Amino acid sequence: MKSSEVEIEMLVIRETDAAILASDTGEKDDAVWLPKSQIDGNVEVGANCFFLVPQWLAIEKGLV
């Protein structure tokens, strides 16, 4: 993990070719779209997954 990345556990709600809709609280109302090009981790819809996310994106999306 790079110092400019954060590890976040998120519930993956939906996946498209370009992005995932995921929630760090497990609630759909709190979900945010994250571009796949900016995250590192295995995606499994309906499961809690761990992702490495650039710190700037985590801040922008209100995840940290």
Secondary structure, 3 states (H helix, E strand, C coil): CCCCEEEEEEEEEEECCCEEEEECCCCHHHCEEEEHHHCECCCCCCCEEEEEEEHHHHHHCCCC
